[in-house]
Amino acid sequence: MTDIRFATLLKRGVAEIITEAELLRLLNSGRILTLKQGFDPSTPDIHLGHVVGLRKLRQFQELGHKVTLIVGDWTARIGDPSGQSATRPMLSPSEIESNARTYMEQFFKVVDKDKTELRWQSEWFSQFTLDEVIKLTSKFTVAQLLAREDFNKRYSSGNPISLAEMLYPLLQGYDSVAIKADVEFGGIDQKFNCLVGRELQQSTGQSPQQVFLVPLLIGTDGHHKMSKSLNNHIGVAEPPREIYGKVMSIPDSLILDYFELVTDVSEEEIAEFKKQLKTQSVNPMNLKRRLAHEIVRLFHSKQAADEAEKHFTQVFQKRETPEEIPECAFAARYIRDDLFQLDIAPTLVKQGLVKSIAELKRLLAQEAIELDGNKINSSIVNAHHGSIIKIGKRRFVRITIK
């Protein structure tokens, strides 16, 4: 392996490798390695935070190694307790199956499907006897599990921890035994779980897996790791305009991190961007435009990225109304001439333009909804056929009267 390839693979976008020397030895052995990536289909969508690790998997695949994607249909019923402050509700099998299907479609936007093996935990856990469960739990003590930061915080503050949650790291670790993993990939918050896998492999006579941990991507709020529950995420399956607009909304302090972790822009260019930002010789907005274009292109196409950029310039920088606006039919009461009275709430919720009546009320209170360029504070409005509603910064709809 060349020094350049080594630097890209093991240095860029990496938080920690346990152990780097042994992983390098495996890479130079000429053997096809089994790369473990597990996911719990507790939610159906992948965001850029997931992409950080998936890009590393793709790089390993390009060297000829095999990814084994484990669908955590058993652990999803528990819910990963990492970073959680309370016990999570269990999912039904039908919810898990539906989420898994969507998740995998998005997973293969990044990872090579032809070089990926798919395994479901139920292959081994559905055969587990009580005797085997007891043997598995005997490998670790309660004190070891409580040493995990999130468990420790909850225990110290008196918040409940279910026994099922304490089983989670053991189940994830046993996946490594079941597939004889050589390397497990995860975010830095998965370190404890991945190390459990190493210990379980050693206790069963297998060589311990190497652990490849990637940084946590900070979300659009600039403070917390990217998460759907915090609504600071950028989904890989979102429309090009939505992705572009969200990237443009990130704080300037995250520009370099996003370039490094989720794009193919070279190290040399990123170093130049860093220099320009430090000397204030570049407008951060211009770098964000480049970043947004790169990310949209990765998940859609160059044409889609060009169109999203044009739309952003037109609507948000020049403050113009976009040329193409979707139409929605609203029930209305005729007043006079071409003027009608209507309640916009039912249609906006039904069409998914707002999530709920409660969200609509919040947006109205924040003066985040406009009708024909004027802010409104009620869902009952007087409008014309062809009037335009603007919701937030990026959503537009043209009224048709039915």
N, C-alpha and C positions, 0 to 999 in steps of 0.2 A: 504494500500500500504506500502511495507517495505521501510525502509530508503534507502537501496541500490537501489531499483527500482526508488524511488523518485529522488535520486541523478543522476541516469542515464538519466531519462526522462526530468527533469526540470533544470538540471545544465550543463551536457555535451553537447557541440554544441549549446548553447543557448546564444543569445545576449541580449534579454530583453523579459520579460513577463508582459503584462498589462491586469489584475493585477494578480500576482502570488498567493496571498491569495485566491482570488475568484476562480481561476482555480483549486487550490488544493481542495477547497470546492466542486466544481463540480465533480472532479475526485473521491472524497470520497462519493458522493451522491448515487452511484450505478446506475445512469441513463446513458444510452447510449448517448454519446455526438455526435453532428453533427460537424465534422471538415471540415472547408472550405479550399479548395485549388483551386485557379483559375489560369488559364494560357491563355496567348494570343498566338495562333499559328502563330505568325509573322515569326518564323523560325521553321523548322521541327525537329531539333535535341536537345537533352538534353545533358548537360555536367556535370562534377563533381560539378560545382557550384550549379546546381539545386538539386543535390543529397543530399546536406547537409540538406535541409528542408524535402525532401522526406523520408529520413531515420527516421526523427522524426515522420512523419505521420505513418510509418510502426510500430514504437514502440507503438503509441497510438492504432493502430489497434489490436496489440497483446494483449491489455488490454480489447478488445471487443468493441471499439468505431468505428464509421462509418465515412469514408471519403466521402465527396461530391466534386467531381471534376467538376469544372465549366469550360467549353470551352468558352473562350471569343471571340465568333465569331462576336460580335458587337464591343467590345473594340479593337480587333485586327485591325479593319479598321482604328482606330485612331493611334494605336501604343502607348505603355506605355511611357509617357514623362519622367519617372524617370531617372535622370542622363543624359538626352539628352540636347544638346546645340542648337538644331535646330528642326524645325517642321519635322516630319517624314512622308514619303509617305504612302498613304492608300493602303491596299491590296485588291485584288478582292476576291469575295466569293469562287471561285475555288481554288485560292492559299491558302486561309484559310482552306478549307476542306482538301486539300492535306497535308498541314503541320500538321493539327490536327491528321490525321490518323497515320502519322509517330511518332508524339510526344507521342501519347497514347501507341503505341507499346513499346516505350522506358520507359515511365512512369511506366508501369507494370513490368519492370525489377526490380523495387525497392518496389513499393507499391502493396499490396495484391488486385488483381482484384476482388476477390469474396467478399471483404469487402468494395467495392467502388461503389458509386452511380454516374452515369454520367449525367450531366445536361448541356444544351446549353443555353446561354444567350437569344437566340432568342425565347425561350419559353415564356419569359415575355416581353422583349423589342420589339418584333415584334408586340405586342398588344398595345404598348404605344401610347397614343394620345398626341397631342400638349399640351393639358391641363395638362396631367400628367408630361410632361417634364418641364413645367413652375413651377409646384408645387415642383418638385425635385430641380430645380435650386434655388428656393426661400429659400431653407434650409441653403444656404451658401452665403457669401458675396465675392466679388472680392478680398477684402483685406485679407480674410481668405485663399483663394487659392494662392494669391501672397506671403503669408507667407511661402509657400513651397519653400525649398531651390533652387531647379532647376528652378522653375518659376521665383523666385526673381532674380537669377543671369541673366537669359535671359532678363528679363524686364529691369534690371539696365544697361545691356550692349547694349540695343537697338535691340536685336534679336527678331524676331517675335514669338508670341505665338498665335496659332489659338484657337478660341472658342471651337472647337471640343476637343482639348487637355485639356482645362480646365474642360470639361465635364467628362474626363476620371476618376478622383477620385470619382465622384458622381456615375457613372455607376458601378464601381467596388464596391463601398459602398452599392449600392442598391442590388447587388447580395446577400449580407448578409441578407438583409430584405426578399428577395424572398425565400431563403431556410431556414430562421430562424437559422442562424449559431450560434453555441455555442462558437467556437474557430476558428479564422482565422490564417493561417500560411503564412509566407512570409519572405523574406530577410529584413535585417535592413533598406534597402533603400525603403521598402514598408510601413514604419511606418505611414506616413501621410495618405496614402490610406486606411490602415486598421482602423485608428482612425476615418476616415470619416464614415466607416461602423458602428462603435459603435454609433456615433452620430445619424445617420439615423435610426438605430434600436430604440434608445431611443425616437426619435421624433414620431415614429409610435406605441409606446406602447410596444415594445419588450424589453426583457432583453438585455443589451449590450453584444456583443461578447467579449470574451477574445482574446488578440492578442499575438501570439507566434512568435517571431522574431529570426531568426538565423543569424549568422555572414556571411559576404561575403567572399567566398573563393578566395584567390589571385591566379592568373593564372600562367602559366609556366614562364612568363617573370619576376616574382618576384616583380612586382610593382602595377599592376592594377587588379581589380576584373576580374575573369574569364569571357571571352566573345568571341563569335565567331568573332565578328567584329574586335577584336584586335588580332585575331589568336593566343591567348594564352590559348586555351581551350583544354580539354581532353574529348572527346565525349564518352558516355557510349556504343554507338553502333559501335565504331571503332574496327578494328581488334586487337586481343590480342597483337601482336608484336608492333603495333602503340601505344597502351595504355601504355605498359611496357616501351617503349623507351621514351615517353613523360614524364612519371613519373620520370624516371631516369634523366631527364634534368632539373628538378625543382631546385631552389637554396636550399642549405642546411638549410637555415633559415626557410623554409616552411615545413620541414619534420614532425615536431611535430603537426603542424596544420592539415596537411593532415591525419595523423594517427588518430587524435581526431575527425575530422569532417566527414571523409568518409570511415572509417574502423570499424571493430568490435573488434579490438585489445583492451585488457583490460586497465583500468585506471592504474593498477599497473605496467603493462609492459611499458606504455607510460611514467610513472614517472621514471622508470629505464632508458629508452632511454634518457630522459632529463638529468638525472644525468650523464650518460655516455658521452653525448655531451659536457656537461659543464666541465667535467674533462678530456675531449679529450681521453677517454679510449676506444673509438670505432671509426672506420672509417665511416664517414657519408655515404659513398658509400654502405656499407653493410646494413645500415638501409634503404636506398632507395631501395635496392634490395628486402628487406622484404616488404616494402611498395608497390612497383610495383607488386609483386607477390600477395599480399592481394587484391589489386584493380582489377587486371585481373581476379582473382578467383571469385570475387563478381559478375562480369558481364558476365563471360564466364564459366570457370570450372577450377578445379585444374590442370587437364591435360593440358589445354591451357596455364595456368600460368607457368607450368613447361617448356613447349615447348618455350614460349616467353623468359623465363629466359635463357634457353640454347642458343637460337638464339642470345640474347644480348651478352652473354659471348663470343660466337664464333666470332661474327661480330665486336663488338665494343671494347671488352677488349683484345681479342687475334688478332684482326684485320684480321680475316679470312673471306673468301667469304662464304655465307650460302650454305648449301647443295642443297636446293630446291629454284630455281629461276624461276619466271614466264617467259614464252617466248612470244615474239612479232615479227610478220612478218614485215619487212621493205622493201620498194621498193628500189632497188639499181642498180647501173651501174657497170658492170664487168670491172675491171682494168687488173688484171693478176693473174694467179695461183688461190689462194683462197682469193684474196683481192678485195673488192668492195668499191665504193664510194656511200654514202647515206646521206640524210638529215633526221636527227632523229626527227626534230621538229613536223611534222604532226602526226606521230604515237604516240609520247609521249603525245601530247595534246588529241588526239582521245581516247587513252586508259586511260586518267585521271591521268597519272603519273605526269603531271604538269598541272596547271589550265589553262594556256594560253601561247601564244607565248611570251607575255610580261614577264611572270614569268620565262620562260625558258631563255630569254635573261638576266634577272637579275641573275639567278643562274650561268649562264656561266660567267658573269662578276665577280661574287664572287668566281669563281673557285670551285664551289660546285658540279660539274658534272665530273665524271671520266669515261674513256673508257679503259677497261683492266688495271686499276690501274693508269692510267696517266690522269692528269687534262686536260680538253679541254676548249677552249674559243670560239668555233664556232659550230653551229649545223651541218655543213657539215664536215663529217669525213670519213676516210678510215678505214674499219673494216672487220673482218672475220666472216664467219658463226659460231655462238657460242660465239662471243665477248660479254662481259658483260658491261653494262652501270650501273653506280652507281649514284643515284641522291640524294643529301643531305647525311644524315647519315643513313637512314633506307630503302631506296627504291632501288631495284635492278631489272634489266630486262636483259634477254639473247636475243641477236639478232639472228633471223632466216631470211634468205634472200629469198624473193619471186620474 
